[in-house]
């Protein structure tokens, strides 16, 4: 019970619980524990073959789920071996001379074969079949000096969870320094205490080692994006909770000690409530992070995102620029900077930012795509096509780029290539309404009204409030003489966009020519006249309105 209360009360775990994007840490812990529990059931007592197979299968399946939730689960087989060594072996194993060779193999080798196979399968999938994604970010330089400081920092946060933060800046250390020496002393002291407990209660030793072993995958053995994060402790902290729970089950404590433990747990709960308040929204989180860690490139970048979402683009640009002054910032900050520049109409600076993003991260599909859009809008169609093709080389499954490339091909009159790109976009996302609408426009221009109607209907089915599809469908119905259906679609286009000049104009014309309703016709024509910007279009409308008025006399 003590272990459970400690796990529920520790403020270190608020990051994992509050951030949906870190649910992988919760999932890996759930499946990791499930796998461990069923392995422990196998070792708890002699099992029938049927029950052994059931428990072992559940444990292996849970381990597979844990690995594919997050790679931290790779350490489970090592922990299971330690469990056999420190815990299960004392209760269930006979003396070595009483055990046959086949029994030894069955007990010590066969159970681990399944876990080893699953681990090997995962590593094959993760690093060979699927592309390694470590190159998408610049990682902090890890070394023995730096990681020693980080392990010591984790130990400190376990027992003194103060000054918690969403991002930690760890200065690079390559020489022996006072902080490094203090970190080594803390780790050595911890190991000494763990060893001392071994003879009195091996479970305390096992759960203490759980913490260090479960932490191994995030100690920069393989480079990681964030060199230190609270969420990395979600699985390892189970070891601390288990060790303290075993401590309370081994020793009898006086009432005063229990009261102190209760006060500590209550204080931790206060810390949990406070941290939940910090995590209530992006603004409070990153302002708090920025104040606690002014050297955090991540906090500046995320504050920029907050300003961007609030349409404070100039402030967002300042935050992004500040983030880029730090040595280890994300390449995508340049991309975000480019988008902010675009919002302010500063296309030259946006192009420069996108190119900088690509130079740091050549596989930046979004930057290539946005470059293509700028070039398209500037009439530089060949450059736009080249940018879109580069985007598709890095990610051929991005439907927006296929759609944009199709638009550019259509603009230069290469309709067949445009249709081919639209078809590729629909292979990836068959509900892409804009693509269906664009295909319909091409069919309409070619006079294939039935195919156009089908395409526009698919666009509306995917997105019922797609105003352009409703308008285009209204035009197509009018061409086929289906005026009632055309009126309905024009009205829907106006419903979803009351300032749709073309829909108001055409609805007015339709009311006059088909319905002979001059009153409604004049109303819609005058409404469209208020929105018209083109002098030629204004003159045409005025002439049509005057003709209507004269015809009504």
DRENVEX-58538 format. One record per residue (C-alpha): residue in one letter; x, y, z. Coordinates in steps of 0.5 Angstrom, whole numbers, plus 500, padded with zeros to 3 digits. Example, Ala and Ser with C-alpha at 12.3 -4.5 7.8 and 13.67 -1.06 7.14 Angstrom:
% residues 2
A525491516
S527498514
END
This chain:
% residues 553
X500500500
X506505502
X509504495
X502505491
X501511496
X508514494
X507513486
X500516487
X503522491
X510524487
X510530484
X515528479
X510524475
X505530473
X509531467
X507524464
X500525466
X498532464
X501531457
X497527452
X504526448
X507523453
X502517454
X507512451
X511513458
X504510462
X503505457
X510502457
X509502465
X503498465
X505493460
X512493463
X509491470
X504486467
X509482464
X513483470
X507480475
X506474470
X513472470
X513473478
X507469478
X511463474
X516464480
X512464486
X510457486
X511451482
X506451476
X502446472
X504446465
X498449463
X498455467
X505456466
X504457459
X498461460
X502466465
X508466460
X504467454
X501473457
X508476460
X511475453
X505479450
X505484455
X513485454
X512486446
X506491447
X511495452
X517495447
X512498442
X510503447
X517505448
X524503448
X525503455
X522496456
X528493453
X531492460
X525488462
X529481461
X535484465
X530485471
X527479470
X534475471
X535480477
X529478480
X530471480
X537472483
X535476489
X528474490
X524468487
X531464487
X530464495
X524461495
X523456490
X529453488
X532447491
X539446492
X543445485
X545438487
X538436487
X536439480
X537435474
X540439468
X534439464
X530442469
X536447470
X535449462
X528449463
X528454469
X534458467
X534458459
X528457456
X523462460
X528468457
X528465450
X521468449
X523475451
X530475448
X526473441
X521479442
X527484444
X531482437
X524482433
X523490436
X530492435
X530489427
X523493426
X526499430
X533500427
X533496420
X526496417
X523503420
X528509419
X532511425
X529518426
X535520431
X537525425
X531529425
X534533432
X540536434
X542532441
X546534447
X553531447
X552526452
X559523456
X560520462
X561526466
X555529464
X551523465
X553522472
X551529473
X544527470
X543521474
X545525481
X540530479
X535524478
X536522485
X536528488
X529530485
X526523487
X527525494
X527532494
X522534488
X523541488
X524546482
X521541477
X521544470
X518542463
X525542461
X532542464
X538545461
X545541463
X551544461
X556540458
X562537462
X568534460
X573535466
X572533473
X569539477
X566540484
X559538481
X561532478
X565530484
X559531488
X555527483
X559521484
X559521492
X551521491
X551515487
X556512491
X553513497
X546510494
X550504492
X553503498
X546503502
X543498497
X549493498
X548494505
X540492505
X542486501
X543481507
X537484511
X532484505
X534482498
X527485495
X530492497
X536491493
X532489487
X527494487
X533499488
X537496482
X530497478
X531504478
X538504475
X537499470
X530502468
X534508467
X539506462
X535507456
X535514457
X542515459
X544517452
X547510450
X543512444
X543519443
X536522445
X533529444
X532531451
X538529455
X534530462
X526530463
X522528468
X517523464
X524519464
X523517471
X515514470
X518507469
X524507474
X520511480
X517504480
X523501483
X524507488
X516506491
X518498491
X524499495
X520504500
X514499500
X519493502
X523497507
X516498511
X514491510
X521489513
X522494519
X517496524
X517503525
X514507531
X508512531
X512518530
X516515524
X509514521
X506521522
X512524519
X511519513
X504521512
X506529512
X511527507
X506524503
X501530504
X506535502
X508531496
X500531494
X500539495
X506539490
X502535485
X496540485
X501546484
X504542478
X498540475
X496548475
X503549472
X501544466
X493547466
X495550459
X501552454
X502559456
X502558464
X507552463
X512555458
X512562462
X514558468
X519554464
X522560462
X522563469
X526557472
X530555466
X532562462
X537557458
X532553455
X531553447
X525549448
X521554452
X523560448
X520556442
X514553445
X512561448
X513563440
X508557439
X503560444
X504567441
X503564434
X496561436
X494568439
X496571432
X501575436
X506574430
X511579431
X512577439
X512569436
X518571431
X522574437
X521568441
X523564435
X529568434
X531567441
X531560441
X535560435
X541563439
X542557443
X546552441
X542546441
X535548438
X530544434
X531545426
X523546426
X524553429
X526555423
X520552420
X516556425
X519562424
X518562416
X511561417
X510567422
X514571417
X509568412
X503571416
X506578416
X507578409
X514578409
X515572404
X523574403
X524572410
X520566410
X524563404
X530565408
X527561414
X525555410
X532554407
X535555414
X530549416
X532545410
X540546411
X539543418
X534538417
X534536409
X528532410
X524537412
X518536408
X514542411
X519547409
X519544402
X512544401
X511551404
X517554399
X513551393
X507555396
X510561396
X514560389
X507558386
X504565389
X509569386
X508565379
X515562379
X512555377
X518551375
X521553382
X515551386
X514544382
X522543384
X520545391
X514540391
X518534388
X523535394
X518535399
X515528396
X522525396
X523526403
X515524404
X511521399
X505520403
X504527404
X497529401
X498536401
X504536397
X501532392
X495537392
X499543391
X503540386
X497538382
X495545383
X501548380
X501543374
X494545373
X496553373
X501551367
X496547363
X499540364
X492537366
X494530366
X500531371
X495535375
X490529375
X495524377
X498528383
X490529385
X490521384
X496520389
X493525394
X486521394
X490514395
X493517401
X487521404
X480519400
X477524404
X481530402
X475535400
X479540396
X482535392
X475532390
X473539388
X479541384
X478534380
X471537379
X473543376
X477540371
X471536369
X467542369
X472546364
X472540360
X464539359
X464533363
X458535368
X456528370
X463527373
X464534375
X457533379
X460526382
X467529384
X463535388
X459531391
X465527394
X468533396
X461535400
X461528403
X468529406
X466536408
X459538408
X461546409
X466546403
X463553400
X467552394
X464545392
X457547394
X458553389
X461549383
X456544384
X451550383
X454552377
X454545374
X447544376
X445550372
X449548366
X445542366
X438545367
X437543374
X435550377
X432548383
X438544385
X443549383
X439554387
X439550393
X447549392
X448557391
X444558398
X448553401
X455556399
X452563402
X450560408
X457557409
X460564407
X456570407
X461574403
X461569397
X461575392
X460570386
X455565389
X451572391
X451574384
X450568380
X444566385
X441573383
X442572376
X438565377
X432568380
X431573375
X432568369
X429562372
X424564377
X423571374
X423573381
X426580380
X425582388
X430577390
X434577384
X435585386
X437583393
X442578391
X445582386
X445588390
X449584396
X454582391
X455589388
X457591396
X462586395
X465587388
X472590388
X473589380
X471595376
X469591370
X465586375
X462592378
X460595371
X457589369
X453588375
X450595375
X448594367
X445587369
X441591375
X439597370
X436592365
X432588370
X429594373
X427596366
X424590364
X420590371
X417597369
END
